[in-house]
Amino acid sequence: MNPMQYTNARRTIAATTALLFALGMTACDGSGSPGTGAAASSGDAHAGHDHAAHGHEGHDHAAHPGDARGTASASKDADAHSISHVKLPDGLVTRGEPSGTNVAACKASATQGETVTVVGRIGGSRMPFANDVAVFTIVDPSLKSCADGTDPDHCNTPWDYCCEDREAMKRGMATIEFADAQGVPLGFPVRGASGLEPLATVAVTGVVVEKNDAGLMVVRATKVVVR
């Protein structure tokens, strides 16, 4: 595959952070003002993120530009042969106690090309897993999901962090991808693999393959530990 095809295949998953912040989000109360809903009163907030694999099911965020549905449609425009279809290798995702550097601290100090071990919870949008590639997003453990508030049942998709502050989310989100030996994103979803589910706490070891001032940090995983 050529460099443009690779860029389209991966960056269509990762290029929506700035757009999400520009458009804003809808809070749990449907107000359209992230961080102003019921959970916001207890310090919660919300944001967007790169790898276009996200959304807010249960909230009225049908057009959420970060949905995995966006990834599905966009990446299909790339050459079909540019996506690998190899399954996750045995031992790549294991169960255990995650340890490492929290997302926000890692983003503040990591540089592109550096190997890191970053800890976070899977989430950040209604659909934190891409539909057609092995990509998901994680959120800094210090941030509050809707399940962490005083009324955890008020939100059908608490992993979207829809009441968290957008700037805090920008600082505290990272995108995780699995790729083959040539750096091609694996062409299948990974939700459910060895405990990879929304709000699961994970420690991801891998290389920072992309990082920018818009809030994007992409880690290509070589090892994932799931609590």
C-alpha positions in Angstrom: 0.0 0.0 0.0 1.2 3.5 -0.6 1.8 6.2 2.1 -1.5 8.0 1.2 -3.5 4.9 1.7 -1.9 4.3 5.0 -2.6 7.9 6.1 -6.2 7.6 5.1 -6.6 4.2 6.9 -5.2 5.4 10.2 -5.8 9.1 10.3 -9.5 8.9 9.5 -9.7 7.2 12.9 -7.5 9.8 14.6 -8.3 13.2 13.0 -11.5 14.2 14.8 -10.2 15.6 18.1 -10.1 19.2 16.9 -13.5 18.9 15.3 -15.0 17.5 18.4 -13.7 20.4 20.5 -14.9 22.9 17.9 -18.4 21.5 17.7 -18.8 20.7 21.4 -20.8 18.0 23.0 -24.3 17.4 24.5 -24.4 16.9 28.2 -26.4 14.2 30.0 -29.2 16.7 30.5 -29.4 17.2 26.8 -28.5 20.9 27.2 -25.8 20.8 24.5 -23.3 22.3 27.0 -20.7 19.8 28.1 -19.9 20.1 31.8 -23.2 21.8 32.6 -25.4 18.8 33.2 -26.2 17.1 36.5 -22.8 15.4 36.7 -21.0 18.6 36.0 -22.2 20.0 39.4 -20.0 17.4 41.0 -17.0 18.3 38.9 -17.5 16.1 35.9 -17.0 17.2 32.3 -16.5 16.1 28.6 -14.5 16.2 25.5 -13.7 14.7 22.2 -10.7 12.8 20.8 -8.9 11.7 17.7 -9.2 8.2 16.1 -12.7 8.7 14.8 -14.0 5.8 16.8 -16.4 7.4 19.2 -19.9 8.5 20.2 -22.5 8.9 22.9 -25.2 6.3 22.8 -28.1 6.9 25.0 -27.5 10.7 24.8 -28.7 12.6 21.9 -25.3 12.6 20.1 -26.4 10.8 17.0 -24.1 13.0 14.9 -21.1 12.7 17.2 -18.1 13.1 14.9 -16.0 10.8 17.0 -18.2 7.7 16.6 -16.7 4.5 15.5 -19.4 4.7 12.8 -17.4 7.5 11.3 -14.3 5.4 11.3 -16.2 2.6 9.5 -17.4 4.8 6.7 -14.2 6.8 6.3 -11.8 3.9 6.3 -13.8 2.1 3.7 -12.7 4.8 1.3 -9.1 3.5 1.7 -8.0 0.7 -0.5 -9.5 -2.6 0.9 -6.1 -4.3 0.7 -4.5 -1.6 2.9 -6.1 -3.1 6.1 -4.6 -6.2 7.7 -6.9 -9.0 8.7 -4.6 -10.8 11.1 -6.1 -11.7 14.5 -4.5 -10.4 17.8 -1.5 -12.5 18.6 -1.7 -14.7 21.7 -0.4 -12.9 24.8 -0.8 -9.4 23.4 -3.8 -8.7 25.7 -3.7 -10.3 29.1 -5.5 -9.9 32.4 -3.7 -8.5 35.4 -3.2 -5.3 37.5 -2.4 -2.3 35.2 0.5 -0.1 36.2 2.2 2.7 34.4 1.8 6.4 33.8 -1.7 8.0 33.7 -2.8 9.3 30.4 -2.6 13.1 31.1 0.9 12.8 32.6 2.1 10.6 29.7 0.7 13.1 27.1 2.4 16.0 28.8 5.8 14.4 28.6 5.9 11.7 25.9 7.4 12.4 22.5 6.7 10.8 19.2 8.7 7.6 18.8 9.0 7.0 22.5 8.0 3.7 24.1 5.5 4.3 27.0 3.3 2.4 29.3 0.1 4.4 29.7 -2.8 3.7 32.1 -6.4 4.7 31.5 -10.0 3.5 31.2 -11.6 2.6 27.9 -14.0 5.3 26.9 -14.3 8.9 25.9 -17.3 8.6 23.6 -20.4 6.6 23.0 -18.5 4.1 20.8 -14.9 4.0 22.0 -14.0 1.1 19.8 -13.7 1.4 16.0 -16.1 -0.8 14.1 -13.6 -2.0 11.5 -10.1 -1.6 12.7 -8.3 -2.5 16.0 -8.5 0.9 17.6 -10.0 2.2 20.8 -9.6 5.2 23.2 -8.7 5.5 26.8 -9.3 8.2 29.4 -7.2 9.3 32.4 -8.3 7.4 35.5 -8.7 10.7 37.4 -11.6 11.8 35.2 -15.1 10.8 36.1 -17.3 8.7 33.9 -21.1 9.0 34.3 -20.9 5.7 36.2 -18.8 7.4 38.9 -21.3 10.1 39.9 -24.0 10.1 42.5 -26.6 8.8 40.0 -24.8 6.2 37.9 -28.0 5.1 36.2 -28.8 8.4 34.7 -26.7 7.7 31.6 -27.0 4.7 29.3 -23.4 5.0 28.1 -21.4 6.2 31.1 -18.1 5.5 29.3 -18.7 8.5 27.1 -17.7 10.9 29.9 -20.2 13.3 28.5 -20.3 15.5 31.6 -16.6 15.9 31.9 -14.8 19.1 31.0 -13.7 19.2 27.4 -10.3 20.6 28.1 -9.7 18.0 30.8 -10.7 15.3 28.3 -8.4 16.8 25.6 -5.5 16.5 28.1 -6.6 13.1 29.3 -7.4 11.0 26.3 -5.2 8.7 24.1 -5.9 6.5 21.1 -4.6 2.9 21.1 -4.1 1.0 17.9 -3.0 -2.5 17.1 -1.0 -2.9 13.9 0.9 -5.5 12.0 4.6 -5.7 11.4 4.4 -3.2 8.6 2.4 -0.7 10.7 -0.9 -1.4 9.0 -3.8 -1.2 11.5 -5.4 -4.6 12.0 -8.7 -4.7 10.1 -11.2 -5.9 12.8 -12.7 -4.6 16.0 -11.3 -5.6 19.3 -14.1 -5.0 21.8 -14.5 -8.1 24.0 -11.0 -9.4 23.4 -9.6 -10.6 26.8 -11.7 -8.1 28.7 -11.4 -5.1 26.4 -14.7 -3.4 27.3 -15.9 0.1 28.0 -14.7 1.4 31.3 -12.1 -1.4 31.8 -8.9 -0.1 33.2 -5.9 -1.0 31.0 -2.1 -0.5 30.9 -0.9 -0.1 27.3 2.7 -0.5 26.4 3.7 0.7 23.0 5.2 3.4 20.8 3.8 6.9 20.4 3.3 6.9 16.7 1.6 10.3 16.5 1.2 13.3 18.8 0.1 16.8 18.1 -1.0 20.1 19.7 -4.7 19.4 18.9 -4.7 16.7 21.7 -4.0 13.6 19.6 -1.7 10.9 21.0 -1.7 7.6 19.3 0.0 4.6 20.9 0.7 1.5 18.8 0.3 -1.2 21.4 2.7 -4.1 21.9 1.2 -5.2 25.2 -2.1 -4.5 27.0 -2.9 -5.5 30.6 -6.6 -5.4 31.5 -7.8 -5.3 35.0 
